[in-house]
Amino acid sequence: MSSPVAMGPSSSRARVVVTMKLPQLQNLCKRDPLGYKDDYEGQLVRFNSELSILHLNPSVSSSRFVVLLQFICAVVSSAYKKDSPEVSASVMGLLKEKGDVLHPATRKACAQSLILLRNRGCVTPDALMTLFFDMLVVKDKELRSIAYAHIISDVKNLNKGGRNEKVNRSLQGVIHTLVNEAGAMHKARASKASKAPDSEAAERCATKATRCVSLACDLYRRRVWNDTRTVAILATACLSPVHSIQLRAVKFFLQIEDRMDEDKSKEESDEWTGVNNIDFHQHSKKTQARLKQVQKQVANRKKAIAKRQSADEEDVNKIYPAIEQLPDPQGLASNLLKSLKAGKMPFSHKLLLLNLTTRLVGTHDLLLLPLYPFIQRYLSSHQADVTKVLTYAVQACHSLVPPDDVKGVLKTVAHEFITDRNDGSQVAVGINASLRILERVPSLLTDDDDNEAGSAGLDIEAFVRDIAAFNRHRDKSVRTASKSFTNFIRASHPALLQGKHRGLTGAAVLKSGEGPKKYGEVDVAVGVEGAELLIEWEERRRKKKEAKRLAAAKKAGEKAGADEGDSDDDSDPDEAPQLLETDPKKLAAAAAADDDVLKFDNDEQEEEEEEEEEEVEEEEEEEEGDNDDDDDDDDGGWEEASDGSSVSGEWKDVVDEKEDTPSVSRKEAEKVRAEVSKTRVFSSEELARIRKLVARENAIKRDPRLAAKRKRELARGEGDDFSDLDGSDSDSLDDFSDDDDDEEGGGVKGRVSEESIMAESKRRRLNKMERLQSIKDGREKFESKSRNGGSTNTEKKRKKNFLMQRQSWEMRRSKNDKQTRTNGAGRKAKSFTAKTVGKHNNGKRRRK
């Protein structure tokens, strides 16, 4: 092992005799490869002899072989690269032949030596990764983790500068072949064929394929293999008869978006934490170098803040969800349903497959009609994990599904959950599930118009009215679910509700004639929606500006004439008209000079009018609360045409009689919209303004009070609030935004979360961060008043003096109420009993 070595004749300096060790020899070989080649070759001979001995008895631990292997691989990879193919081939052959029986320390040393050779370019990636794929089934956890981590890091490094399609295709082909082989072996063993493989080989192949599928999933999660080939391989794995392979692939499609979001948020938080911690050296000596360090840290922090605040910038590495990249989602969903019906598997496994099948149907709007009768089997109140089954039933619904097929699911939910014999939480879950189904399949509400009995024997009108009657249930969660359901029906199809349950919104929607579309009915877009509203708004704005300009010019002319008359009292009266005629440029300058005064006067006048308007509104709100039909008659914006110019059932735009703009029917409005959309290119500010105008018109249609207020404003000539729709205030453009984020599945398309249909009292408890976020949202909600106008009568009643409120008619009526007298008598009786009972024991109290 050690021997004195002298320098050769080629050395220019005297040699120092040292006791050689392998680390020292390794250093000398790197510095002088030619001078120490003989020593290296001697160690290489020793390595080959130890390798041959190890082939004969591989299970024995050999520390000498491990030391020699580390030395040879380190020297070969740096100084003697010509010998690297021979050394790597011998080590790889040892792992292939004796990998299962080698000593763990020897296996680990061989794997680490091969990784060293690969990092220094002495081994090709394909050969080493193929070997490490075989090592993934060795019963050595530490070796498996080393092989797995190296494959991940090596593939990531190969694709860092750009996609290495050659290596990617090769490895993806290996994984696809392994998945198919494992499935074929499992089928052969299940059919008990004559040439079926033994159980050990089949199990080994299945384990290897499972870990390769996990490898592909991890590479997709790290955004290395995020192409369609990887998704196709994992889709094939979803149909594998091997349960471990199938479960791993199914969980990938169901959870990959959440995992990637977690990784991204963790990376951003770690990066922000590192940048945000600045060492200002407050308790150390201030030097120039430390000052530069602080300045650099502050600059990095500013960059990080700017990066976090730039929310409008799109992510360059943004990819589509894996479930949306499937090449054949219809075929995959059909095959998954077949395996669900035919295969014998645990119920938890069935739930995962059912979850993926319904996600595919909901995401891609597939028609898989046999799925709905299959789901009905598991919709019973005593079924385990029935909330998950209801969630998957909601996921499988979309607007293209025929209502006759979904009606059976709705009927089962109604009969199994929405009954008095169930607990309140079960009833609430059933109502919430029914609401989600009707939201996704609105044609169910109109199905009774064509078929009174319905194919499944479910009367939708009676069903809706029964759920609306739960709004006074003793359970709070049932009341909450019933009110949510009623509000949805009010906004979509209020004709199904009784008059007492329709409310103002339902009455307005019913009067407007709006309703859900029938199955197969679609709205054909004619131009840009709301373009005619923008043209009308611009015309009114132009007229208002013109009126202001003329008023300013008239006022300036009168002022100029009055000044001339005061200054020259002795002038000839025949020349007075000539003095009033001024130059147009001077007249415009005078109008501009008096513009500020005019604005100030207008502001004072507007404030007085607003105060009067609030008083009038408060009086009218009391009248509107007593009589809703009068409010419906004051529907502003659009009303039914009564003249002969339009057909019955069409609508006409109501314009103030003071203005010259003629009323336009709906057909004419569509013509204007189509013409304007053809001849005009809208800017981003104009599109935002159009969205706001459309939202305001929709709000007016659905709110009679807002419609009445709009009509009164038009009558007073104050109907257009131009400051709200100006593009200068970008924040105001989102006030009437009616785009609600789909938060049922946490922002993932086609997914429905289990919490969205759970009962109110059974929902998951929020953590600290979620509670803080809800507090902040509440502050923003209540700090800024979303309702227009002054305070309501209810708000004023809270501030009223009690002595004044005591004499009110409401208080006197409450005093004379029978229940109030009963409660008062009970309190008096209790107080009398407490005073009289036990008086003789008052003097016998004991000290405590």
Stockholm file with secondary structure:
# STOCKHOLM 1.0

chainA/1-848         MSSPVAMGPSSSRARVVVTMKLPQLQNLCKRDPLGYKDDYEGQLVRFNSELSILHLNPSVSSSRFVVLLQFICAVVSSAYKKDSPEVSASVMGLLKEKGDVLHPATRKACAQSLILLRNRGCVTPDALMTLFFDMLVVKDKELRSIAYAHIISDVKNLNKGGRNEKVNRSLQGVIHTLVNEAGAMHKARASKASKAPDSEAAERCATKATRCVSLACDLYRRRVWNDTRTVAILATACLSPVHSIQLRAVKFFLQIEDRMDEDKSKEESDEWTGVNNIDFHQHSKKTQARLKQVQKQVANRKKAIAKRQSADEEDVNKIYPAIEQLPDPQGLASNLLKSLKAGKMPFSHKLLLLNLTTRLVGTHDLLLLPLYPFIQRYLSSHQADVTKVLTYAVQACHSLVPPDDVKGVLKTVAHEFITDRNDGSQVAVGINASLRILERVPSLLTDDDDNEAGSAGLDIEAFVRDIAAFNRHRDKSVRTASKSFTNFIRASHPALLQGKHRGLTGAAVLKSGEGPKKYGEVDVAVGVEGAELLIEWEERRRKKKEAKRLAAAKKAGEKAGADEGDSDDDSDPDEAPQLLETDPKKLAAAAAADDDVLKFDNDEQEEEEEEEEEEVEEEEEEEEGDNDDDDDDDDGGWEEASDGSSVSGEWKDVVDEKEDTPSVSRKEAEKVRAEVSKTRVFSSEELARIRKLVARENAIKRDPRLAAKRKRELARGEGDDFSDLDGSDSDSLDDFSDDDDDEEGGGVKGRVSEESIMAESKRRRLNKMERLQSIKDGREKFESKSRNGGSTNTEKKRKKNFLMQRQSWEMRRSKNDKQTRTNGAGRKAKSFTAKTVGKHNNGKRRRK
#=GR chainA/1-848 SS CCCBCCCCTTCSSCCCCCBCCHHHHHHHHHHCTTTTHHHHHHHHHHHHHHHHHHHHSTTSCCHHHHHHHHHHHHHHTTTCGGGHHHHHHHHHHHHHHHTTTSCHHHHHHHHHHHHHHHHTTSSCHHHHHHHHHHHTTSSCHHHHHHHHHHHHHHHHHHTSSSCCHHHHHHHHHHHHHHHHHHHHHHHHHHHTCTTCCCHHHHHHHHHHHHHHHHHHHHHHHTTSSCSHHHHHHHHHHHTCSSHHHHHHHHHHHHHHHHHHHHHHHHHHHHHHHHHHCCCCCTTSCCCHHHHHHHHHHHHHHHHHHHHHHCTTSCCTTCCCCGGGSCSCHHHHHHHHHHHHHHCCCCHHHHHHHHHHHHHHHHHHTCCCTTHHHHHHTTCCTTSTTHHHHHHHHHHTCCTTSCHHHHHHHHHHHHHHTSSTTSCHHHHHHHHHHHHHHHHHCGGGGGHHHHCSSCTTSCCHHHHHHHHHGGGGCSSHHHHHHHHHHHHHHHHHCGGGSCHHHHHHHHHHHHHHTCCCCCTTCCCCCCSSTTHHHHHHHHHHHHHHHHHHHHHHHHHHHHHHHHHHHHHCTTSCGGGHHHHHCCCHHHHHHHHHHTHHHHHHHHHHHHHHHHHHHHHHHHHHHHHHHHCHHHHHHTCCSEEECCSTTSCTTCEEECCCTTSCCCCCBHHHHHHHHHHHHHHCCCCHHHHHHHHHHHHHHHHHHHCHHHHHHHHHHHHHTCCCCTTTTCTTCGGGGGTTCCCCCCTTTTTCTTCCCGGGGSCGGGSCCCCHHHHHHHHHHHHHHHHSCCSCSSCCHHHHHHHSCHHHHHTSHHHHHHHTCHHHHHHHHHHHHHHHHHHHTTGGGGGGCCCC
#=GC SS_cons         CCCBCCCCTTCSSCCCCCBCCHHHHHHHHHHCTTTTHHHHHHHHHHHHHHHHHHHHSTTSCCHHHHHHHHHHHHHHTTTCGGGHHHHHHHHHHHHHHHTTTSCHHHHHHHHHHHHHHHHTTSSCHHHHHHHHHHHTTSSCHHHHHHHHHHHHHHHHHHTSSSCCHHHHHHHHHHHHHHHHHHHHHHHHHHHTCTTCCCHHHHHHHHHHHHHHHHHHHHHHHTTSSCSHHHHHHHHHHHTCSSHHHHHHHHHHHHHHHHHHHHHHHHHHHHHHHHHHCCCCCTTSCCCHHHHHHHHHHHHHHHHHHHHHHCTTSCCTTCCCCGGGSCSCHHHHHHHHHHHHHHCCCCHHHHHHHHHHHHHHHHHHTCCCTTHHHHHHTTCCTTSTTHHHHHHHHHHTCCTTSCHHHHHHHHHHHHHHTSSTTSCHHHHHHHHHHHHHHHHHCGGGGGHHHHCSSCTTSCCHHHHHHHHHGGGGCSSHHHHHHHHHHHHHHHHHCGGGSCHHHHHHHHHHHHHHTCCCCCTTCCCCCCSSTTHHHHHHHHHHHHHHHHHHHHHHHHHHHHHHHHHHHHHCTTSCGGGHHHHHCCCHHHHHHHHHHTHHHHHHHHHHHHHHHHHHHHHHHHHHHHHHHHCHHHHHHTCCSEEECCSTTSCTTCEEECCCTTSCCCCCBHHHHHHHHHHHHHHCCCCHHHHHHHHHHHHHHHHHHHCHHHHHHHHHHHHHTCCCCTTTTCTTCGGGGGTTCCCCCCTTTTTCTTCCCGGGGSCGGGSCCCCHHHHHHHHHHHHHHHHSCCSCSSCCHHHHHHHSCHHHHHTSHHHHHHHTCHHHHHHHHHHHHHHHHHHHTTGGGGGGCCCC
//
